[in-house]
Amino acid sequence: FTVFIWMAYIRKRHTYTDHLIFSFHNQSLLFILLILSLILDTVLDITSAGIFITIFSVYLFLAMKRFYGQGTFKTIVKYFFLNTIFTILAVLAVILLFTGSIFTY
């Protein structure tokens, strides 16, 4: 996924490692928010995943805008492009995971 971020911001002065750290930071925040959502869902018997995903989506947009220093329009275009790529990669990973588990058991 970091390769796609690097390609989207190829003209920026950031190195591949900068993009990798940015990606790790955002993924860590996503997992922390999903863990908090799971805890709230278990304790309060509610469904809060949508709220936390929305919070993460806004945070990611603002983080991209600030870290890469581009305007709102360019950030929106790259935000949707990168999220589409991430979704495709996540679906492929889940398919591979399920395929591997079928052959394992």
GUVEXTI-994773 format. One record per atom (N, C-alpha, C): residue number from 1; chain; x, y negated, z negated. Coordinates in steps of 0.02 Angstrom, whole numbers, plus 50000, padded with zeros to 5 digits. Atoms other than C-alpha are relative to their C-alpha. Example, Ala and Ser with C-alpha at 12.3 -4.5 7.8 and 13.67 -1.06 7.14 Angstrom:
BEGIN
<1,A,<50045,50059,50000>> <1,A,<50615,50225,49610>> <1,A,<50045,49940,50000>> <2,A,<49958,50059,50003>> <2,A,<50684,50053,49643>> <2,A,<49961,49945,49963>> 
This chain:
BEGIN
<1,A,<50041,50060,50000>> <1,A,<50000,50000,50000>> <1,A,<50043,49937,50000>> <2,A,<49955,50058,50002>> <2,A,<50144,49882,49963>> <2,A,<50027,49983,50069>> <3,A,<49977,50014,49931>> <3,A,<50202,49901,50143>> <3,A,<49949,49956,50036>> <4,A,<50051,50041,49968>> <4,A,<50036,49828,50200>> <4,A,<49999,49929,49972>> <5,A,<49994,50067,50029>> <5,A,<50053,49683,50078>> <5,A,<50060,49964,50030>> <6,A,<49939,50029,49971>> <6,A,<50229,49654,50141>> <6,A,<49989,49978,50072>> <7,A,<50014,50018,49931>> <7,A,<50168,49655,50321>> <7,A,<49952,49941,50005>> <8,A,<50047,50056,49999>> <8,A,<50025,49535,50282>> <8,A,<50034,49934,49983>> <9,A,<49964,50061,50021>> <9,A,<50147,49412,50204>> <9,A,<50073,50003,50024>> <10,A,<49932,49990,49974>> <10,A,<50298,49447,50316>> <10,A,<50039,49934,50006>> <11,A,<49965,50064,49992>> <11,A,<50338,49262,50339>> <11,A,<50018,49967,49934>> <12,A,<49985,50029,50065>> <12,A,<50348,49229,50153>> <12,A,<50070,50021,49978>> <13,A,<49932,49989,50024>> <13,A,<50512,49226,50058>> <13,A,<50005,50058,49951>> <14,A,<50000,49945,50049>> <14,A,<50462,49371,49945>> <14,A,<50031,50063,50029>> <15,A,<49971,49936,49980>> <15,A,<50557,49534,49951>> <15,A,<49948,50055,49990>> <16,A,<50044,49942,50008>> <16,A,<50478,49706,49958>> <16,A,<49988,50014,49926>> <17,A,<50005,49988,50072>> <17,A,<50513,49724,49771>> <17,A,<49950,49952,49968>> <18,A,<50049,50048,50026>> <18,A,<50414,49565,49735>> <18,A,<49928,50023,50014>> <19,A,<50066,49975,49982>> <19,A,<50265,49637,49828>> <19,A,<49982,50063,49959>> <20,A,<50011,49939,50039>> <20,A,<50286,49803,49737>> <20,A,<49981,49983,49928>> <21,A,<50016,50020,50068>> <21,A,<50285,49719,49567>> <21,A,<49931,49969,49997>> <22,A,<50067,50030,49996>> <22,A,<50132,49617,49617>> <22,A,<49947,50054,50005>> <23,A,<50047,49944,49992>> <23,A,<50045,49777,49671>> <23,A,<49993,50040,49935>> <24,A,<50002,49963,50064>> <24,A,<50092,49870,49510>> <24,A,<49962,49960,49947>> <25,A,<50033,50042,50048>> <25,A,<50032,49723,49406>> <25,A,<49924,50003,50009>> <26,A,<50071,50000,49987>> <26,A,<49863,49719,49490>> <26,A,<49968,50068,49989>> <27,A,<50027,49933,50012>> <27,A,<49839,49907,49485>> <27,A,<49996,50015,49925>> <28,A,<50002,49990,50073>> <28,A,<49882,49909,49300>> <28,A,<49940,49963,49970>> <29,A,<50058,50036,50025>> <29,A,<49752,49775,49267>> <29,A,<49936,50035,50018>> <30,A,<50061,49964,49980>> <30,A,<49622,49872,49366>> <30,A,<49988,50060,49954>> <31,A,<50008,49942,50042>> <31,A,<49654,50029,49264>> <31,A,<49983,49981,49928>> <32,A,<50017,50024,50068>> <32,A,<49649,49933,49099>> <32,A,<49927,49979,49997>> <33,A,<50070,50022,49999>> <33,A,<49483,49854,49148>> <33,A,<49953,50060,50005>> <34,A,<50042,49941,49995>> <34,A,<49412,50023,49198>> <34,A,<49999,50041,49936>> <35,A,<49999,49966,50066>> <35,A,<49468,50099,49032>> <35,A,<49955,49963,49951>> <36,A,<50045,50039,50043>> <36,A,<49382,49956,48940>> <36,A,<49927,50012,50018>> <37,A,<50068,49986,49978>> <37,A,<49227,49986,49044>> <37,A,<49976,50069,49976>> <38,A,<50018,49933,50023>> <38,A,<49229,50171,49001>> <38,A,<49987,50001,49924>> <39,A,<50010,50004,50073>> <39,A,<49247,50131,48815>> <39,A,<49934,49967,49984>> <40,A,<50064,50033,50012>> <40,A,<49103,50008,48821>> <40,A,<49941,50043,50020>> <41,A,<50055,49956,49978>> <41,A,<48995,50129,48919>> <41,A,<49987,50056,49949>> <42,A,<50006,49945,50048>> <42,A,<49029,50266,48791>> <42,A,<49971,49975,49934>> <43,A,<50020,50026,50066>> <43,A,<49005,50159,48635>> <43,A,<49930,49970,50003>> <44,A,<50063,50037,49998>> <44,A,<48859,50050,48690>> <44,A,<49947,50032,50045>> <45,A,<50046,49965,49955>> <45,A,<48777,50171,48814>> <45,A,<49972,49952,50053>> <46,A,<50018,50046,49946>> <46,A,<48776,50042,48954>> <46,A,<50043,50016,50062>> <47,A,<49959,49993,49939>> <47,A,<48845,50031,49131>> <47,A,<50033,49933,50014>> <48,A,<49964,50064,49994>> <48,A,<48979,49896,49140>> <48,A,<50053,50000,50054>> <49,A,<49946,49995,49950>> <49,A,<49092,49954,49283>> <49,A,<49994,49944,50051>> <50,A,<50009,50054,49950>> <50,A,<49017,49827,49405>> <50,A,<50026,49933,49976>> <51,A,<49977,50064,50028>> <51,A,<49056,49682,49289>> <51,A,<50076,49998,50001>> <52,A,<49927,49998,50002>> <52,A,<49237,49737,49268>> <52,A,<50031,50000,50070>> <53,A,<49976,50002,49931>> <53,A,<49259,49767,49455>> <53,A,<49995,49929,50028>> <54,A,<50008,50070,49978>> <54,A,<49192,49592,49488>> <54,A,<50054,49956,49969>> <55,A,<49947,50039,50033>> <55,A,<49312,49518,49360>> <55,A,<50067,50013,50034>> <56,A,<49937,49983,49967>> <56,A,<49456,49612,49442>> <56,A,<50003,49969,50070>> <57,A,<50001,50027,49932>> <57,A,<49403,49556,49617>> <57,A,<50016,49925,50000>> <58,A,<49986,50072,50005>> <58,A,<49402,49372,49566>> <58,A,<50072,49989,49979>> <59,A,<49930,50007,50023>> <59,A,<49567,49393,49474>> <59,A,<50048,50014,50057>> <60,A,<49956,49982,49945>> <60,A,<49647,49477,49625>> <60,A,<50003,49944,50051>> <61,A,<50001,50055,49952>> <61,A,<49592,49338,49741>> <61,A,<50041,49940,49974>> <62,A,<49963,50057,50029>> <62,A,<49658,49203,49624>> <62,A,<50075,50015,49994>> <63,A,<49930,49981,50005>> <63,A,<49820,49299,49596>> <63,A,<50034,49997,50068>> <64,A,<49972,50003,49933>> <64,A,<49849,49317,49783>> <64,A,<50010,49927,50022>> <65,A,<49996,50071,49980>> <65,A,<49813,49132,49811>> <65,A,<50057,49965,49964>> <66,A,<49948,50034,50038>> <66,A,<49931,49078,49673>> <66,A,<50070,50029,50016>> <67,A,<49935,49969,49990>> <67,A,<50072,49204,49700>> <67,A,<50028,49985,50069>> <68,A,<49975,50009,49932>> <68,A,<50083,49185,49888>> <68,A,<49993,49928,50024>> <69,A,<50002,50071,49986>> <69,A,<50038,49000,49890>> <69,A,<49969,49981,50067>> <70,A,<50034,50017,49937>> <70,A,<49923,49002,50042>> <70,A,<49933,49969,49986>> <71,A,<50065,50031,50006>> <71,A,<49761,48913,50074>> <71,A,<49944,50050,49988>> <72,A,<50057,49958,50017>> <72,A,<49590,48979,50032>> <72,A,<49979,50044,50059>> <73,A,<50022,49961,49943>> <73,A,<49543,49035,50208>> <73,A,<50048,50058,50015>> <74,A,<49952,49947,49987>> <74,A,<49704,49132,50239>> <74,A,<49998,50053,49945>> <75,A,<50003,49953,50056>> <75,A,<49692,49210,50067>> <75,A,<49938,50045,50005>> <76,A,<50061,49961,49992>> <76,A,<49512,49265,50099>> <76,A,<50009,50053,50054>> <77,A,<49991,49953,49944>> <77,A,<49558,49345,50266>> <77,A,<50047,50057,49978>> <78,A,<49953,49949,50022>> <78,A,<49708,49436,50191>> <78,A,<49972,50042,49942>> <79,A,<50033,49964,50055>> <79,A,<49607,49483,50036>> <79,A,<49956,50055,50027>> <80,A,<50044,49950,49972>> <80,A,<49476,49572,50140>> <80,A,<50038,50052,50040>> <81,A,<49959,49952,49962>> <81,A,<49606,49651,50254>> <81,A,<50034,50049,49953>> <82,A,<49963,49957,50046>> <82,A,<49709,49718,50109>> <82,A,<49952,50045,49959>> <83,A,<50048,49958,50036>> <83,A,<49555,49779,50014>> <83,A,<49972,50055,50044>> <84,A,<50022,49949,49953>> <84,A,<49496,49871,50169>> <84,A,<50053,50055,50006>> <85,A,<49945,49952,49997>> <85,A,<49666,49954,50186>> <85,A,<50004,50041,49935>> <86,A,<49997,49965,50065>> <86,A,<49666,49997,50000>> <86,A,<49944,50051,49995>> <87,A,<50057,49954,50003>> <87,A,<49493,50075,50013>> <87,A,<50013,50061,50044>> <88,A,<49985,49944,49955>> <88,A,<49546,50181,50162>> <88,A,<50053,50046,49969>> <89,A,<49948,49960,50032>> <89,A,<49704,50238,50071>> <89,A,<49974,50037,49939>> <90,A,<50028,49967,50059>> <90,A,<49606,50276,49912>> <90,A,<49955,50059,50020>> <91,A,<50043,49945,49977>> <91,A,<49478,50381,50008>> <91,A,<50043,50058,50025>> <92,A,<49955,49947,49976>> <92,A,<49618,50476,50094>> <92,A,<50033,50037,49942>> <93,A,<49969,49969,50058>> <93,A,<49701,50507,49926>> <93,A,<49951,50046,49964>> <94,A,<50051,49958,50032>> <94,A,<49539,50574,49852>> <94,A,<49987,50063,50042>> <95,A,<50010,49941,49957>> <95,A,<49513,50688,50003>> <95,A,<50058,50048,49992>> <96,A,<49941,49957,50010>> <96,A,<49691,50754,49985>> <96,A,<49998,50034,49932>> <97,A,<50004,49972,50067>> <97,A,<49664,50779,49799>> <97,A,<49949,50057,49997>> <98,A,<50051,49948,49999>> <98,A,<49503,50877,49825>> <98,A,<50022,50060,50042>> <99,A,<49976,49945,49956>> <99,A,<49580,50978,49967>> <99,A,<50053,50041,49963>> <100,A,<49948,49965,50038>> <100,A,<49730,51020,49858>> <100,A,<49970,50041,49943>> <101,A,<50030,49964,50055>> <101,A,<49618,51071,49714>> <101,A,<49960,50061,50025>> <102,A,<50035,49943,49972>> <102,A,<49515,51184,49827>> <102,A,<50048,50057,50014>> <103,A,<49951,49949,49984>> <103,A,<49670,51276,49885>> <103,A,<50037,50026,49937>> <104,A,<49966,49979,50062>> <104,A,<49741,51283,49708>> <104,A,<49957,50049,49961>> <105,A,<50044,49956,50038>> <105,A,<49589,51366,49632>> <105,A,<49967,50046,50046>> 
